[in-house]
Amino acid sequence: MDDKRSAGKIGLALFGLCLIAGAAPAKRTNVTEIPAPAAVTVRPERGPDRPAGQTLLQPSPSGPIAERVAWARGEAKANRWEKGFWLGFGVRRLMGEHSSMGWYPRGDAGTHFTLDDMINGRKTPLEKKIAGDQAARGTAASMPGEARAFAAARRSDEPERPVMKEVGILVLLTARPEDFPTDIRVSNLDLSFDLEELPFVWVGMATDPESLAYLIPLYARASADEDKRTILWAIGLHRDPAVVVPFIERILAGKDREEIRAEAAACLGEQNDPQALDLLLRTIKADPSHEVRERAVEGLVEMDLPAAAEALISFALNGADRPVRSEAVRGLAEKASSATVKILVKIASGDKDAEIQKEAIHAIPDLPGRSGLPYLISLVMTHPDETVRKEAVGAIGDVGGPEAVKILTEMAKGRGR
């Protein structure tokens, strides 16, 4: 290797070390400071542990959600809840063992009431440990969000085992049947929820058909884009392709704003169904909106079907436009199969579109368990283009960790690897 090339590699390695040393701390996502809820179930045996407030549990929670809502509104009217009330029902869905959706508080999560606490009673530390152990068997987890994030980092981002978890769908209602919900949210039951000092009514768990029979007509009544997107997201949590796919197809063919149709396209990824895959492929190829096409690729990434992975590779290599190719390239790293990694490295090594090549280089650090390091090292040591080598050094900085620091230090000392 000539002196000029060697000096260039040392400079790049020092640049990478600076990136790691000077990098800002990782931002925490889906975190917000939430005060302890004021509305909780009054249980005589646990009364001293609870703040003042009111939670009602429907005595026999079953049947259509619309009927349960009508019962809750009757209670609201009788109790004169003039400021409104939160109503919640739950569905079960497969999720990563340590993943969650919703919000959790900073600080000591044990001091905050979770939805599960409000429904089933405030738990002691021992009871919470038992609940956490049960999470792996399919019930709501109670492991604090920050602890989950720390555990995930210790596992080096290894793929999570899917387990069945309970998810609450919550709507802010008034006693008047004609009023549309003023807020709609989705949260795992093991997370805290800010009731805004309003009463809370829990009407039980629901089957997917029962939940969809409430949510789809609710979407038809929605007028605000934010409400439509939230309802679509909630609908996407249900794996019932016979109902969900035709519903989404009507939205994609309709006149909703592109942000709404984009959310609808992303929902299809949860269905893991050949009909949903066919609709996604047609959307990616033909929809006039680049945002809708990109979100459709996101849906493709979520599918576990072999045909979905094949389509993702095809779009990454030969997508009709750059936004679709970029999204597909990022999806290759998420899939992280032997076939998708091979294509990702091929694109990173040399693609006719320099921006797509750069996208691929910076997707390699997303491979699980820092398994992308050898590919990046190879690019730094062997690629003839200095721009590519510099991008690869920056990507090694993105991987981070002691091994990345050691590699860059060795490069800077001129020993290579």
Secondary structure, DSSP 8 states (H G I E B T S, - for coil): --HHHHHHHHHHHHHHHHHHHH-------SB------S-----GGGGGGS-S--EEE-SS--S-HHHHHHHHHHHHHHHT-TT-EEEEEEEEEEEETT---S-B-SS-GGGS-BHHHHHH----HHHHHHHHHHHTTTS-----HHHHHHHHHHTTT----EEEEEEEEEEEE-S-TT---SEEEEEETTSB---TT--EEEEEE--HHHHHHHHHHHHHH--SHHHHHHHHHHHHTS--HHHHHHHHHHHHTS---HHHHHHHHHHGGGT--HHHHHHHHHHHHH-S-HHHHHHHHHHHHH---HHHHHHHHHHHHH-SSHHHHHHHHHHHHHH--HHHHHHHHHHHH--SSHHHHHHHHHHGGGSGGGTTHHHHHHHHHH-S-HHHHHHHHHHHHHH-HHHHHHHHHHHHTT---
